[in-house]
Amino acid sequence: VRERVGGRAERIAVSKTKPAELVAAAHAAGHRHFGENYAQELVAKAPLLPADVRWHFIGHLQTNKVKELLAVPNLACVHTVDSLKLARELDKRSAALRAGEPLDVMVQVNTSAEGNKSGCAPEECVELCHEVSASCASLRLAGLMCIGKYSADEGGAADDFACLVRCRALVAASVR
């Protein structure tokens, strides 16, 4: 699979709802990056797996779950920062729990404006990224993410990803 997809970026295997035994099998086959949707599931699964697993939190995160999530020592990235309130809570807890190692975060943008999806509005993206970069010393802004529309019936995801590309260009031009 690695040869087929190419590139140097590590692919994240989404392991949500899968038992630790299946994650361990993927690990034994050489995979190291796994994504979980629920904080409590990641917290329960992490101690059962090798320390070189790099966990990615890919679900909606409530501020009251931040402390338990950041107790996972090999948490690599939180992909779903959608508010300054959440970023500040992650920053505060990261400073206390990660011994100076910044936590990678991605700002989630609701490019489809769907009410059932999390993420900041595209017009709020630059400001949120700026605040994370400027005032959250324990976080490292790693990028942006979105969840595109699921089907062609909904119009497909091409417009959502085009919107994300525009947001990225605006952020890159304004956040240094």
C-alpha positions in Angstrom: 0.0 0.0 0.0 2.8 2.4 0.9 4.4 1.9 -2.5 1.1 2.5 -4.3 0.2 5.7 -2.5 3.8 7.0 -2.5 5.0 10.2 -1.0 6.6 10.8 2.4 3.6 11.7 4.4 2.5 9.0 6.8 -1.0 7.7 6.2 -3.3 7.4 9.2 -5.3 4.2 9.6 -8.6 5.0 11.2 -9.0 2.6 14.0 -12.1 3.9 15.6 -14.4 1.1 16.9 -11.7 -1.5 16.1 -10.4 -3.7 19.0 -6.8 -3.2 20.2 -6.0 -6.7 18.8 -6.7 -5.5 15.2 -4.6 -2.3 15.7 -1.8 -4.5 17.1 -1.9 -6.6 13.9 -1.7 -3.5 11.8 1.2 -2.3 14.0 3.0 -5.7 13.6 2.6 -5.2 9.8 4.5 -1.9 10.1 1.8 0.7 10.5 2.4 3.4 13.2 -0.2 6.2 12.8 -3.7 5.5 13.9 -6.7 7.8 14.2 -9.4 7.7 16.8 -12.8 9.5 16.9 -13.6 9.3 20.6 -11.4 10.5 23.4 -12.4 7.8 25.8 -11.7 5.1 23.2 -8.3 6.4 22.4 -7.5 6.7 26.1 -8.5 3.1 26.7 -6.8 1.7 23.7 -3.4 3.5 23.9 -2.0 1.7 26.9 -2.7 -1.7 25.3 -0.5 -0.9 22.3 3.2 -0.3 21.8 4.7 3.1 22.7 5.7 3.9 19.1 2.1 4.1 18.0 1.4 7.7 16.9 -2.2 8.6 17.9 -4.2 11.1 15.9 -7.4 12.5 17.4 -9.9 12.9 14.5 -13.2 13.4 16.2 -15.0 16.4 17.6 -13.4 17.3 20.9 -15.1 18.9 23.8 -13.0 20.9 26.2 -14.0 18.7 29.1 -12.2 15.8 27.4 -8.9 17.6 26.7 -7.2 16.6 30.0 -7.8 12.9 29.6 -6.9 13.0 25.9 -3.6 14.8 26.6 -2.7 12.1 29.2 -1.9 9.8 26.2 1.9 10.2 25.9 2.1 9.4 22.2 -0.6 11.7 21.0 0.7 13.1 17.8 -2.0 15.4 16.6 -5.4 16.8 17.3 -7.0 17.2 13.8 -10.2 18.9 14.9 -9.5 22.3 16.5 -12.6 24.3 15.7 -12.6 27.2 18.2 -10.3 29.4 20.1 -11.8 28.1 23.4 -10.7 24.6 22.5 -7.2 25.7 21.3 -6.7 27.6 24.6 -7.7 24.5 26.6 -5.4 22.3 24.6 -2.6 24.8 25.0 -3.1 25.1 28.8 -3.2 21.3 29.3 -0.4 20.6 26.8 1.9 23.0 28.7 1.2 21.1 31.9 1.3 17.5 30.6 3.7 17.4 27.6 7.0 18.6 29.2 7.6 21.3 26.6 6.9 19.2 23.5 4.4 21.1 21.4 1.3 19.3 20.3 0.5 19.4 16.6 -3.0 20.6 15.8 -5.1 21.2 12.7 -7.8 23.7 12.4 -11.0 22.1 11.1 -13.0 24.2 8.6 -16.7 23.5 7.9 -16.3 24.2 4.2 -19.7 22.7 3.4 -21.6 24.9 5.9 -23.4 21.8 7.1 -25.0 22.2 10.5 -24.2 18.6 11.5 -20.5 19.1 10.9 -18.0 20.7 13.3 -15.4 23.3 12.2 -15.0 27.0 12.0 -16.6 28.9 9.2 -14.2 29.6 6.3 -14.3 33.3 7.0 -13.1 32.6 10.6 -10.2 30.3 9.6 -7.5 32.9 9.2 -8.2 34.6 12.6 -8.4 31.2 14.4 -5.1 30.1 12.8 -3.5 33.4 13.7 -4.6 33.1 17.3 -3.3 29.5 17.6 0.0 30.5 16.1 0.4 33.7 18.1 -1.0 32.9 21.5 -0.8 29.1 22.0 2.9 28.4 22.6 2.3 24.7 23.5 0.6 24.1 20.1 2.1 23.8 16.7 -0.3 24.6 13.8 0.2 21.7 11.4 -2.5 22.6 8.9 -6.1 22.7 8.0 -8.7 19.9 7.5 -12.3 19.5 6.5 -14.8 16.8 6.0 -16.2 17.1 2.5 -19.7 16.2 1.4 -20.3 12.5 1.4 -22.0 11.8 -1.9 -22.5 13.1 -5.4 -26.2 13.5 -4.4 -25.0 16.3 -2.1 -22.9 17.9 -4.7 -19.7 16.0 -4.1 -16.7 17.2 -2.1 -14.8 19.1 -4.9 -16.2 22.5 -3.8 -15.3 21.7 -0.2 -11.7 21.0 -0.9 -11.4 24.0 -3.3 -12.7 26.1 -0.4 -10.1 24.5 1.9 -7.3 25.3 -0.6 -8.5 29.0 -0.6 -8.4 29.0 3.2 -4.9 27.6 3.2 -3.7 30.2 0.8 -5.2 33.0 3.0 -3.7 31.5 6.2 -0.3 31.0 4.6 -0.3 34.6 3.5 -1.2 36.0 6.9 0.2 33.6 9.5 3.9 33.6 9.9 
